[in-house]
C-alpha cells in the first residue's frame, strides 16, 4: 500500500546509494509514492558513498538519510551475467571494446 503522505511532514533528504544490479532503478521509480510529504529523494547515480557527488548531497542538506539495497552476491552476479549475455550483445554499439579489434566473446 501507499503511505498517507498528507498526515506526515518530513523534511529529510533521502539519498539512495545505487549499487548496480540491486533493484535500484525499480526502487527509484516506485519509492516516491511511499515517502512522507515533504521528503526529497535523490539518487547517487551509481556513485559510491564517499564519491564527491554523494558527499556533496549529504553536506548540502542538514537532515539526510541514506538508503541502499543489498542483494545476495550470487543472485547479483547472475543478474549481471544475464544482462551481459542478452543486453550488451543486442546493444554492442557503445561497448568499450568496439573499434579495438577485440571481440566481445558473447555468442
C-alpha positions as CSV (number, residue, x, y, z in Angstrom):
1,X,0.0,0.0,0.0
2,X,0.9,3.6,0.0
3,X,1.7,5.9,2.9
4,X,-0.9,8.5,3.8
5,X,1.5,11.3,3.0
6,X,-0.8,14.1,3.9
7,X,-0.6,13.2,7.6
8,X,3.2,13.3,8.0
9,X,5.5,16.1,7.2
10,X,9.1,15.0,6.7
11,X,11.9,17.4,5.8
12,X,14.6,14.8,5.2
13,X,16.6,14.3,2.0
14,X,16.8,10.6,1.3
15,X,19.9,9.7,-0.8
16,X,19.7,6.4,-2.5
17,X,23.2,4.9,-2.9
18,X,22.7,2.9,-6.0
19,X,24.6,-0.4,-6.2
20,X,24.2,-1.8,-9.8
21,X,22.0,-4.9,-10.2
22,X,20.4,-4.5,-6.8
23,X,16.9,-3.3,-7.9
24,X,17.9,0.4,-7.7
25,X,16.0,1.5,-10.8
26,X,12.9,-0.1,-9.5
27,X,13.4,1.5,-6.1
28,X,13.8,5.0,-7.6
29,X,10.7,4.5,-9.7
30,X,8.4,3.2,-7.0
31,X,9.6,4.7,-3.7
32,X,8.4,8.3,-4.1
33,X,4.8,7.3,-3.6
34,X,5.8,5.7,-0.2
35,X,7.7,8.7,1.1
36,X,6.1,11.1,3.6
37,X,5.0,14.6,2.4
38,X,7.9,17.0,2.2
39,X,10.6,14.3,1.8
40,X,13.1,14.5,-1.0
41,X,14.6,11.5,-2.8
42,X,17.8,11.8,-4.8
43,X,19.9,9.0,-6.3
44,X,23.7,8.8,-6.2
45,X,23.9,8.0,-10.0
46,X,25.8,4.8,-9.1
47,X,28.4,6.8,-7.3
48,X,29.9,5.4,-4.1
49,X,29.0,6.8,-0.7
50,X,32.4,8.6,-0.5
51,X,32.3,9.9,-4.0
52,X,32.3,13.7,-4.3
53,X,28.8,13.8,-5.8
54,X,27.3,11.8,-3.0
55,X,29.2,13.7,-0.3
56,X,28.0,17.0,-1.8
57,X,24.4,15.8,-1.5
58,X,25.0,14.8,2.2
59,X,26.6,18.1,3.1
60,X,24.1,20.3,1.2
61,X,21.1,19.3,3.3
62,X,21.0,19.3,7.1
63,X,18.7,16.3,7.5
64,X,19.9,13.5,5.4
65,X,19.1,9.8,5.4
66,X,21.0,7.2,3.4
67,X,19.1,4.4,1.7
68,X,20.6,1.3,-0.1
69,X,19.6,-2.1,-1.1
70,X,21.6,-5.2,-0.8
71,X,21.3,-8.5,-2.6
72,X,22.7,-12.0,-2.2
73,X,26.1,-11.9,-4.1
74,X,25.3,-15.0,-6.2
75,X,22.0,-13.5,-7.3
76,X,23.6,-10.2,-8.1
77,X,26.4,-11.9,-10.2
78,X,23.7,-14.0,-12.0
79,X,21.8,-10.9,-12.8
80,X,24.9,-9.2,-14.1
81,X,25.7,-12.3,-16.2
82,X,22.2,-12.3,-17.8
83,X,22.5,-8.6,-18.5
84,X,25.8,-9.1,-20.2
85,X,24.6,-12.2,-22.1
86,X,21.4,-10.7,-23.5
87,X,21.5,-6.9,-23.3
88,X,25.1,-6.0,-24.3
89,X,25.1,-8.4,-27.2
90,X,22.0,-6.6,-28.6
91,X,23.3,-3.1,-27.9
92,X,27.0,-3.6,-28.7
93,X,27.3,-0.2,-30.3
94,X,28.8,1.7,-27.4
95,X,30.7,-1.2,-25.9
96,X,34.2,-0.2,-24.8
97,X,35.9,-2.9,-26.9
98,X,34.3,-1.6,-30.2
99,X,36.9,-0.4,-32.7
100,X,39.8,-2.1,-30.8
101,X,39.8,-5.3,-32.8
102,X,38.9,-7.3,-29.6
103,X,35.8,-9.3,-29.9
104,X,33.3,-9.3,-27.1
105,X,33.1,-13.1,-26.8
106,X,29.4,-13.1,-26.4
107,X,27.5,-15.5,-28.7
